[in-house]
């Protein structure tokens, strides 16, 4: 989340584009890492955790962790962008624009 916050702070963009970039970056990272851990441990932990949720397949658990990680990263990026906008001086509109 810190990296997503810093990227949102340093790169100029609108609210939706900053959120989307943070969401995709963080979501893909969490999705790939949770799949990697599931593969390395032969699904021991994920099969036990999936019993706590109303779905039956461990793939839904991996997708859910990617979605939660993406949302957290997206909100961190938009928070960084909002903090940047506090320090940026807005241009005054001229009569002709």
N, C-alpha and C positions, 0 to 999 in steps of 0.2 A: 504494500500500500504506500510505503514511503517513496518508492521509485515512481509510482503512478502519480502521486502528489507532486513530486518534483518535475515530472514531465508536463503535467498540467499547468504548473507554475511557469515553466520556462518557454513553452510554445504558445504562440498566440493563436486563438481560434474562438469560434462560437461555442455556446454551451453544449449543444447537441453533439458537435463534432468532437469536442474534448471528452465528453462522456462516452461516446462510442469508441474512441480510440483507447481509453482506459478500460472499458468493458471488454473489448476484443483482446487486448493485450493480457489483462489479468485473467480473463476467462479461459483463454487458450492455455495459459501457463498452469492454472489450477486443474484444468481438464486433463492436460497431458501428464502432469505430475501425479494426479490421483490414479490415472490409468497405469502409469509406470509402477507405482507402489502396489497396485492391485496385481499386476503381472508378476512382480518380483516375489510377493508373498504367497503366490498361488491362491489368492482370494480368501485367505483364512479369516481376516478381520472383516472384510466387506460382506461376507456371507452371514456373519453374526450380526452385523449392524443392519443389514437389510431386513432382518426379522423384526426390527423395531418400527419400520415404516410400513405403510399400507401397500407398497408395491413388492413384486416378487423377484424382479431381475436386478442384479447388481449393476447393470449398465445405467439404470435410472439413478442410482446412487452416485455414480461417476459424473453423470450429466448434471445432477443437482449440485454437486460440489463445484463444478465449473461455473454454473449459473450464479451461485452465491459468491464465489470468488470474483466473477466478472462484475457483479453489482457493487461489491465493496471497492474494487479498483476503479470503476467508473465514477463512483461518488467521491473517491479520493482525488481523482483527476479534476473533477469539476470543483472541488473545494480548493485545490491548488490554483485553478484558473480564477476563481472568485477572489482569492487572496491577491493574486497578481493585479486584478482589476481595481483593487483598492489603491494601489500605488501608481497606477497609470493615470496621467492627467488627460481628461477628456478634451477633445478639440471643440472649441466653440463654433457653432454654425455661423457661417457668414450669410450675408444678405442674399448672395447669388447662388447658394447651393441648396 
